[in-house]
C-alpha cells in the first residue's frame, strides 16, 4: 500500500494526475491500492487522466481544524467527479464561496506546499 501511495505522489509531481485503472472491471481507482475495491482484481495499471471534471458536492470551511489553514478560511473543500468517472477530494481555488455550485466544470492544477505538489481544482472558464 505504501508503495502505491508513493507512486501516486511521484506520478502527480512528474506527469500530472495519474490513477490506477482496473483492466478487469474497467474502472479507475482512488485512492491507490493493491487490489481493485470494485472487483478485487489485481490487473491494475497507472493511467494519466484529463484533470477535468465537475463539482459533485462541496462544503465551505469557515473554521479549520488545521492551524495552517486558519488564515485561508473561508475556503471550499469539494468532491470532484472527474470526466473519467472517479471521484476525488480536493480544495477548490480561485472561486468565491458564493459562486461555487454542484456540477460546476473544473480543471485540476498543481500547487506546491512544503515541497510537495498537491492537486487542487479551479473553475473551468
C-alpha positions as CSV (number, residue, x, y, z in Angstrom):
1,X,0.0,0.0,0.0
2,X,2.8,2.5,0.9
3,X,4.4,1.8,-2.5
4,X,1.1,2.5,-4.3
5,X,0.7,5.8,-2.4
6,X,4.3,6.8,-3.1
7,X,3.7,6.1,-6.8
8,X,0.6,8.3,-6.8
9,X,2.6,11.3,-5.4
10,X,5.6,10.7,-7.7
11,X,3.5,10.5,-10.8
12,X,1.5,13.6,-9.8
13,X,4.7,15.5,-9.5
14,X,6.2,14.3,-12.7
15,X,3.3,13.5,-15.1
16,X,0.2,15.1,-13.7
17,X,-2.9,13.4,-12.4
18,X,-2.5,9.6,-12.8
19,X,-4.7,7.0,-11.2
20,X,-4.9,3.3,-11.2
21,X,-7.1,1.7,-13.8
22,X,-8.5,-1.8,-13.3
23,X,-8.4,-3.8,-16.6
24,X,-10.7,-6.4,-15.1
25,X,-13.7,-4.2,-14.4
26,X,-12.7,-1.1,-16.4
27,X,-12.9,1.4,-13.6
28,X,-10.5,4.0,-12.1
29,X,-9.5,3.7,-8.5
30,X,-8.9,6.4,-5.9
31,X,-7.1,6.1,-3.5
32,X,-4.2,3.8,-4.7
33,X,-4.5,0.2,-3.5
34,X,-3.0,-3.2,-4.2
35,X,-6.4,-4.7,-5.3
36,X,-9.4,-3.1,-7.1
37,X,-12.1,-2.3,-4.5
38,X,-14.8,-2.9,-7.1
39,X,-13.9,-6.4,-8.3
40,X,-10.9,-7.4,-6.2
41,X,-8.9,-7.8,-9.4
42,X,-5.1,-7.2,-9.4
43,X,-4.8,-6.2,-13.1
44,X,-4.1,-2.6,-12.3
45,X,-2.1,0.0,-14.3
46,X,-1.5,3.7,-13.8
47,X,-3.1,5.9,-16.4
48,X,-3.0,9.7,-16.9
49,X,-6.3,11.5,-16.6
50,X,-7.5,14.7,-18.1
51,X,-7.8,16.6,-14.8
52,X,-11.2,17.9,-15.9
53,X,-14.4,17.3,-14.1
54,X,-17.2,18.9,-12.1
55,X,-18.1,19.6,-8.5
56,X,-20.0,16.6,-7.2
57,X,-20.6,18.1,-3.7
58,X,-18.8,20.6,-1.5
59,X,-18.6,22.3,1.8
60,X,-17.4,25.8,2.8
61,X,-14.9,25.6,5.6
62,X,-15.2,28.6,7.9
63,X,-13.2,27.2,10.9
64,X,-10.4,24.8,10.1
65,X,-9.2,22.1,12.4
66,X,-5.7,22.5,10.9
67,X,-3.9,25.6,12.2
68,X,-2.0,26.1,8.8
69,X,-5.4,26.7,7.1
70,X,-6.9,29.1,9.6
71,X,-5.8,32.2,7.7
72,X,-7.2,30.7,4.4
73,X,-10.8,30.5,5.7
74,X,-13.4,30.5,4.3
75,X,-12.4,28.0,1.6
76,X,-14.2,25.4,-0.5
77,X,-13.5,21.7,0.0
78,X,-15.1,19.6,-2.7
79,X,-15.6,16.1,-4.0
80,X,-14.7,16.3,-7.7
81,X,-16.2,13.9,-10.2
82,X,-13.6,13.6,-12.9
83,X,-14.6,13.2,-16.6
84,X,-13.3,9.6,-16.3
85,X,-16.0,8.9,-13.6
86,X,-13.9,8.6,-10.4
87,X,-14.4,11.0,-7.5
88,X,-11.6,12.6,-5.6
89,X,-11.5,15.1,-2.7
90,X,-9.7,18.4,-3.3
91,X,-9.8,22.1,-2.5
92,X,-11.4,24.5,-5.0
93,X,-9.4,27.6,-5.5
94,X,-10.0,30.9,-7.4
95,X,-13.7,30.7,-6.8
96,X,-15.6,32.9,-4.4
97,X,-17.5,30.8,-2.0
98,X,-20.8,32.3,-3.1
99,X,-20.2,31.2,-6.7
100,X,-19.5,27.5,-6.2
101,X,-22.2,25.2,-7.3
102,X,-22.8,21.5,-7.9
103,X,-22.0,20.4,-11.5
104,X,-19.7,23.4,-12.0
105,X,-16.9,22.5,-14.5
106,X,-13.4,22.5,-13.0
107,X,-9.9,21.8,-14.0
108,X,-7.1,20.4,-11.9
109,X,-3.9,22.4,-11.3
110,X,-1.0,21.7,-9.0
111,X,0.2,23.9,-6.2
112,X,3.3,23.5,-4.1
113,X,3.1,23.3,-0.3
114,X,6.1,22.4,1.9
115,X,7.9,21.0,-1.1
116,X,5.0,18.7,-2.2
117,X,2.9,19.2,-5.2
118,X,-0.8,19.0,-4.4
119,X,-3.8,18.7,-6.7
120,X,-6.4,21.4,-6.4
121,X,-9.2,22.5,-8.8
122,X,-10.2,25.8,-10.3
123,X,-13.4,26.8,-12.2
124,X,-13.2,26.0,-15.9
125,X,-14.0,29.0,-18.0
